[in-house]
Amino acid sequence: RIKLSELCYKSIAADATEDKKHIDLSSEPLILVCATGLVGSTADDVAKEVAIYRAHKALPVVVADAGSSRFADAHDVVSVPPVHPRLAFLLSTMVGHLFGYEAARAIDAQAHVLRSAHAAIEAEAERRLAGGAVQATSDDPGTDSSAPEALPDALTPGLATELDAAAGTFADELRNGRLNGHLEASTAVRLSTLFRFALGAVPLESYQLEFGRVGTPALVLDDLAAALTVAIEELTRPIDAIKHQAKTVTVGISRTDETLLDARLAREVLDAGAPRDSLSYRTLRALVALDPAVSDVAGYTRYRVDGLDGASPTAAIVDRAGVSTGIRSRTDRDPALRGTKHRVAVDRDVLVTRGARDDRIIVLVPEVKDRETVGITLLHVVLRERLTPDVLRGVLQGYGNRYSAVRDAVCETEPDLRDDLLAEVSVVDLLTDPVSDIADRLRADRLRA
């Protein structure tokens, strides 16, 4: 009983036949019945108990003398050689030990794939902190070359393969009920959810709604590693020769996300008063991408957004500084949320645009909580006139994949997009003009060239 209790990590019920007493274990899902050496009416009584267990949907496994036919209602019968009744308990004890050992091995084996996934995350963390993270290059138009190093935008192929395999196996085990009783329900739910976030099945924007903090790829991996550790510990069965120990992550991945906050635009938004947890990973990445295009930040205005899910959303100024203090705002007389601010609030995307009345260049940054925009930080910025082709490509690609959009529009009629011609267009036009207008201009420039 002690060995089997170790197997369950819980106390287990035990009872014995005595003076025709009914043994009430029928509520237990699995019952190991030691019936070796039993004869006569005692054996008959135990057989009746086994039938009751089976009728109550339990799984009775009986250890009985070879040749016994009394236990037809048992889920399974483990036969042992008949011996003197006074020694029969020794065989039941041996069967119990072997049963516990094999059950422990089976349960422990369910953690093997989780250990592999955990080791892969730890190896990735060590690689990134050693400076080996994949960096964006100017030769790849699908990446943001202006981003800081070691930012885990996506899983490396090896890690993605490892996590995908682990998630699939874990889901199969969970779906088939083989983890019932071995893994806490809360652990299973948390691990399943984190697998979906890590593999991109659930958008990262939902992470805050699920776990209460802004999600980044690195943070998801850190949280997944922690959840894997808990699951591995719950499935580990150190009985006899089973002595596995879950490793813990010794180096964190999420600290690499702090480099996002080093970007000047990100610091300007935070210094304006926007809470850190209101800036999504997508927003921070856009600010990092735009940073090389901005030569100065002249001021800011922060708005509170109310009633976005209603028919008449509003915006109210909560703070302002710099040039903003000398500019009259429409919201002072009309708090209705509309125009570009409404678009930013609904789309929850950073937007670079020109002021409707004064043509000033502004950057609108959504502040989001629980997937709903609760505020907007407006930065008054001065953009650089021109950028080198490599830097410009990174800026445009990081700002809503604008580089790819321009390239696709140009390539409707042209064989390729010439970055040298793109760099001759002013930065403000490239960030604010419609993509179709930019493409038309580049086609005309190509003909003149």
N, C-alpha and C positions, 0 to 999 in steps of 0.2 A: 504493500500500500504506500509506503514511503517513496519507493522508487517511482511508482506511477504518479504520485503527487508531484514529484519533481518534473515529470513529463508534462503535466498540465500547468505547472506554476500556480496551482490552486489546490485547496483542500478537496479531497474527493470522499464521497460517501462509501461506507463499508458496513456490511452486516453479515450475520451467520445464522444458519438454521439452528433453531433451538426450541424444543417442546412444541412442535407444530406451529410456531409463530410465523405469521405472514411477513415476508420481507418486502418492505415498500421502497423499492428502488426503481419503480417503473417510470419515474419522471426523468431518469438519467438517459442521455442519448446513446451511450455505449456502456454495456455492463459485461464485465469479465467474471464468469461463473466458474469457481474452482470446485469441480465435482469428482475429482479423482478419489477412488477408494470408497465411494458411497454405494451402499447396497440397500435392498429392501424398501421399506416405506419412506426412509429418509431420501433415497434417490428419487422415489416417485414424487415426493413433495417438491423437491428441487425442480424436477421436470415440469410440474404444474406452474411453478413460479416463472420458469423460462417461457412457458406459453403465455402467461400474463404479460410479461415484458414485451413479447413480440406483438401481442394484441394492442399494446399501448404505443406502438410504433418505435419502441426502443430496439437496439441491436444487441442481443445477447450473444456473446461468444463463450462457448462452454469448453472447459478443459476436462476431459473425461477419459476413463480407461478405454483402451482399444477394444472394439467389439460391442460397446454399449449402444443400445438402440433406443434409449429412452428420450433422447434430446432432439427429436425430429423437428421441433419448432425453433430450434436455435438458428441464428443467422449463420453461424459456422461452428464446427466442432474441431477442437485440437485434440487429437488422440495421442495418448502416451501409453507406454507398456504397463500392464497391470502389475502392481506390487502389493506387499502387505499393507492393509489399510493404515497402520500406524506410520508407515513411511510415505504414503501417497502424497502428503502435503508437500514433500520435498520436490516432487515432479511439478506440482502446480506452481511452486515458488520459482522453479527454473523457467517454466513457461512464461510466468509473469515477468521475470527479468528479461527474457529474450523478446517478449512482446514489447516491453517498454523500450528496449534498445532499438528494435527495428522501427517502432513508431517514431522514436526520437530522430532516427536517421531520415525517415520520410519527411517529417516536419522540417527538420533542419535543411534538407535539400531544397525546400521551397524558397529558401533565402539565397541560394547560390547565384541566381541571375541578378538578384538585388545587390549582392556583394560585388558582382562584376560591374554593374552600373555605377555603384559607389566608387569603386577603384578608378573607373574611367573619369568621373568628375574630379576626383582628387588629382589625378595625373594632369588633367586639363588646367586645374587651378595652379599647380606647380609650374606648368609650362608657361602660363600667362604671366605669372609673377616673375619668372625668370627672363621675361622679355621676348618670349617666342610666339606671342600672339600674332595671328594673321593681320597684316596691316593693309589698309586700302592703298591702292596705287593709282597713279594718274593714268595708267594704261587700261584700267578697267572702268568703263563709263557707268557701271552699275554700282560703284562704291563711292563713298564720300571721302575724297583725298584730304579734306581739311579737318577731318575728325582726329581727336587725340588717339594715340597708340593704345593698343590692347583693349579696345572696346569690343565686347563680344556681341556683335550684331546678330550673329547666327552661330549655330553649333558647327563645330568642325565635322567633317564627314565621318570620322571614326567615332566621335562621341555621339553623333546623331544615330548612327547605326546601333551602337551599344544601348542607348536609351530606348530606341524604337523596339529592339528585341526584348528588353526588360519589360517595357510597358505592355507589349503584346502578351508575353507569358504571364505577367501579373494579372492582366485583365481576364485571361482564360481561367486561371486558378480561381479568381474571385467569382467569375460568372458561373463556374461549375460547382461552387460551394466547397471547394477543397481547403479554403482558408478559414472556414467557419470554425470557431472555437480556438483557432491558433493566433488570429490577429484581431486586435481591438477594432471595433467598427470605425471609431474616429481616425485611427491610423490608416485604415484602408481607404476611407473617403479622402483624407488629406493627400495621401500618396497618389491616388488616382487623379485627383485634380491637378496636382503639381506636374505629373507626367503630361497631362494634356496641355498645360501652359508651356512646358519646356519644349514640346514637340510642335508647338504652333497650332494645335487644334482649337485652342481658345485664344482670342485676341488678348494681347498684353494689357490693353486698356481696362479689361475686366478684373485685373489682379487686385486693384485697390478695393473693389467692391467685394471680392471674395476674402481677402486677407487683411484689409485695413491699411495697406501701405502701397505707395506707388511701385509698380512692378517694372523691373528692368531685366534683361536676359540674364545678367550675372546674379541678380538677387534671386531669381527663380531657381537657378542652379544651386545657389547656397541653401535655399529652403528645401529644395529637392534632396540635397545631400543629407540635410538634417532629418528629413522625413524617412529617408532610406535607412539611416542609422537606427531610428526608433523601430522601424519594421523589422530590420535584421535582428535587433536585440529581442524582439518579441518572438521571432521564429527560431532563434538559436536555442538548441537543447543540449546543454553540457552534461550529458549522462554518460558515465563510463568513458569510452574513448571519444565521445562527441564533445569536443572542446574548441569550438569556433568562437572567435570574439570579433565583434563588429569594429571595423576601423572608423575613426572619426576624421573629419576633414581638419587638417592642421593649418591649412592656409585658406583664406576666404577669397572667393572670386569677386564678390560684390564691391570690394574696395576699389576695383578698377573703374567702377561707375563714378567715383568721386571726381575723376578727371573731367567729366562733363560739366561739373560746377565751376571749373577753372576758366571756362570760356567767359569772355568779357560780357557778352550779352546776357548770359545766364546770371552772372553776378549782378548786372544792372537790374534785372527783373527781381531778383531776391532782395537786393538793397532797397528796391521800391516798396517792399513789404509783402510781396507774394509769398505765401507759405511754401516751403520746400515740397510738401506732400501734395500740393495742388498742381505741380508741374509734371506732366506725364513724361515718360521716357521719350516718346515721339516728339514732344515739344522741346525737350532739352536737346535732342539730336538736331532738330531744325535750327535752334539758336546757335549751336556749335557750327553748323554748316554755314550760316549767314555771317558769322563773326568776321571772316577775312574781308567781307564786302563793306563793312561798316568802319568809317574812320572816326566817328564821334557820336556820342549820345548826348543830346542837348537838354533832355528833360523827360518827364514821364507824367502820365495820369493813370490812376487806378480807379476802376469802376466796380461797383457791386452789381451783380446781375440777379434779378428776382423774377419769379414767375415764368421761367423759360418754358415750362411744360404747359403753361396756360395760354389763353387767347391774347393776353396783353402783357408781354414781358417788359420789364423796365430796367433801366441802368441809372445808377446814381454815382457821382464822384465821391470817393472816400479819401483821396489824397492826390496831391500834384506837386511838382517841383520843376525848377529850371524854366525853360521858355514856356512851358505849359501854363505857368501862373499868369502870363500875359495874354493868353488866348481864350476868347470866349467860347464856351462849349454849348452846343445845342441842347445837351441834357439839362442845362441849368433852367431852361424854360419849358423843355419838352422831354420828360424822362422816358418816353417810349423807346424801346430797343429795336432799332431797325438798321437797314443798310449793311455796311461791311461789319459792324460790330455784331449784328444779329447773325450774319453768316459765320463769323468766327465762333460765336457762342454755340451755334447748332453743329458746325462741322468739327469743332474742337481742334482746329489746326491753326498754326502760326500763319499770319498773313502780312505781307509787305505791300503797301499801297500808298497812293497819294491822297492827301487831304482833299475833300470834295470842294472846299471853298478857297483854300490858300495854297494848294498844291505841295504842301509840306510832305516829306517822306516819313511815314510812320510804320512801326512794326506792332501789330496787335497780337498779344500773347494770351491764350485762354488759361484761366485758372479753374481746374476741374476737381470736383470731389464726388466720389461715387458715380462716376460717368455722367455727371451733369455739370455744366459750366456755371460756376457761382461768382465769377469775376473775370475781368479783363484788364491786363496791364498794357497801356499804350506807351511805346517808346518813341520819342522824336529823335530821328537819327540823321546823320549825314553819311551818304554812301560815297565810296570811292568812284572816280570817274571810269577807270579801266582796271582790269585785272589780267594777269598772264593767263594763257589758255589753260594750263594745268590747274591753277587755283580756281579759275572761273568754272571749270567743269565740276570741281568738287562742290562749289557753292550751289550751282544750279541743280546738281543731282541730289544734294542733301535737302534742298528746298522743294519738297513735294515731287521728286523725280522729274523736275522741270527740264533737265538736260535731255532725258530720254524722250520727253514729249516734243521738244523742239526738233530733235533729230528725226523722230518718226514723221513729223509734219513736213520737214524739208525733203526727206527721202521718198515722199509721195511722187516727186517729179525729178529729184536729183539722185545720183548714185550714192552720195555720202554727205555728211555734214563736215564742213571745213572749220576746224576750231580756230584757225587764224582769222577767218572772217567773223566768227562769233565774238572773238575778243575785241574786234573793232566797234562793236555795239556797246553803248553805255550800259553800265551795270544797272542803273535805275530802270532803263527800258526793258532789259532782260528779266528783271524781277517783277515788273508791274504790268507790262504790256501783254495783251492776249497772245497766246502761242502762235495763232494763225498769222498775226501781224508780224511777229518776229520772223516766222518762216518766209513770208513774202519778201521781207526786207533782205534776208540772207540770199534768197534766190536772185533778187535784183543785183545785189552786190557781186554775186558769183558771175553773172552775165557781164557786168562791167569789168570784172577782173580778167 
